[in-house]
Amino acid sequence: MSQPLDLAALQAHPAPSTFKDAWQARLERWYAHPGLYQWSLRNPLTRWLTRRRTRKLFDLMAGFVHSQVLLGCVRLDLFRALHHAPASLNDLARRTGLAPAVLQRLLLSAVALDLLEHRSQGRFGLGPLGVPLAQHEGIAQMIEHNHLLYQDMQDPLQFLGNAWSGGMAEYWPYAHEKPAVAMPQAEVDKFTRYSELMAASQGFVVQEILSSYFFDEHRCVLDVGAGRGRFVSELAAHAPHLQFKMFDLPPVLALAREGLQAKGLSERVALHPGSFLDDPLPEGADLITLVRVAHDHPDAVVQQILQKAYAALPLGGALLLAEPMAQPDEEAGQPGASVDAYFHFYLLAMGAGRLRTPHELQTMMEEAGFTHVEQVPNAMPIHARILLGRKSQCLPLNHQNSVSKH
Ligand SMILES: C[S@@+](CC[C@H](N)C(=O)[O-])C[C@H]1O[C@@H](n2cnc3c(N)ncnc32)[C@H](O)[C@@H]1O
């Protein structure tokens, strides 16, 4: 690792430590009691709890097999092939070129994981988790992409000791090195590759933002780290009164230009190539959006981006920050926390960014000068959580003091 990593601020538990610690220690002793397992399985009131815990642990152990089953199905294109058209084992064996006896293991595993389902006459069809995979190309692309991460993590301790030496670090050129001004074609290809993946996988995040936030009050939106412009294109269709600016690295915006032209958006979208490490953000927008950008970068860079966003906004302007965030303490115990494990490792393998809680990002936004920072509730926080902050119409107190002194 060539850069130091930021440490997350661990929140102290609100309960008095002596009581909570004593309770946790007692629970741990119960769990460790040699007779508890058998006793709880005999007792109909506790059996479900022990079964659930055992099952959860088994799933953790088997997680690698589960994701390989998923990847196998994606590589064989089974989800699209079986959408609306269930097929028999022999038929699928002919189409995939795999021997029926081995293909059957894959299909039965996929049925066990709810990806596929048994249908009449011994055929296989899509299960409830297979349907979105047939419909959204972006999910299949992310599953294929995750293979890089899992290769890097094959030996987790070696990975932790040397996280940026693998395929993921290589895949994300900007995440640990300053992008060069002039770059060879092989470097440009890397920008094309990740920009395509981002555009394909951004659909769910865009949907979360468009269905949770009203853009009526805004006139012009600057999307920072805009990629190929999928968010801007979909927002342009959603809110026809808006004008746009896009800011991203030059090779990325060069890719975006063609797509915007094809959608007839060239007149409504101004492109501003640059780097937020070196350049100021363009002025003129009353809403700045940062979608899946902050988590790629260390705290010092995020502070820089937020300060530049604050400087670029007019008084009364707003910043909307949307990305996956760590599950806040208030939601402890609710399902969904396991998603954090994925992002902690993904972002480590990628570079020096990290998964932050909404509270951490809120504090960073406030430190950059934003006020009235609040979380915009959205239906599917796995895809992204959304924070909104304002550049207040009133001058901040310290600024007022310095003005009144003159
Ligand atoms: C994870 S991608 C997200 C893209 C898009 N907002 C989305 O959600 O799909 C992060 C984006 O930030 C851009 N980026 C990274 N470093 C940058 C820099 N120093 N200046 C400007 N843009 C940068 C990348 O090129 C990329 O398009």
The ligand as a Gaussian input file, in Angstrom:
#p B3LYP/6-31G(d) Opt

LIG

0 1
 C      -17.593000       5.013000      -9.336000
 S      -17.651000       6.093000     -10.688000
 C      -19.319000       6.695000     -10.600000
 C      -19.819000       7.242000     -11.899000
 C      -21.294000       7.647000     -11.859000
 N      -21.523000       8.795000     -11.011000
 C      -22.118000       6.445000     -11.410000
 O      -22.681000       6.443000     -10.323000
 O      -22.182000       5.493000     -12.199000
 C      -16.731000       7.508000     -10.139000
 C      -16.551000       8.572000     -11.209000
 O      -15.701000       9.609000     -10.667000
 C      -14.795000       9.986000     -11.685000
 N      -13.556000      10.532000     -11.082000
 C      -12.608000       9.858000     -10.395000
 N      -11.603000      10.659000     -10.047000
 C      -11.907000      11.893000     -10.531000
 C      -11.258000      13.140000     -10.490000
 N      -10.071000      13.290000      -9.888000
 N      -11.878000      14.197000     -11.058000
 C      -13.083000      14.046000     -11.691000
 N      -13.743000      12.878000     -11.761000
 C      -13.170000      11.807000     -11.188000
 C      -14.517000       8.703000     -12.428000
 O      -13.978000       8.937000     -13.716000
 C      -15.901000       8.067000     -12.455000
 O      -16.632000       8.438000     -13.593000

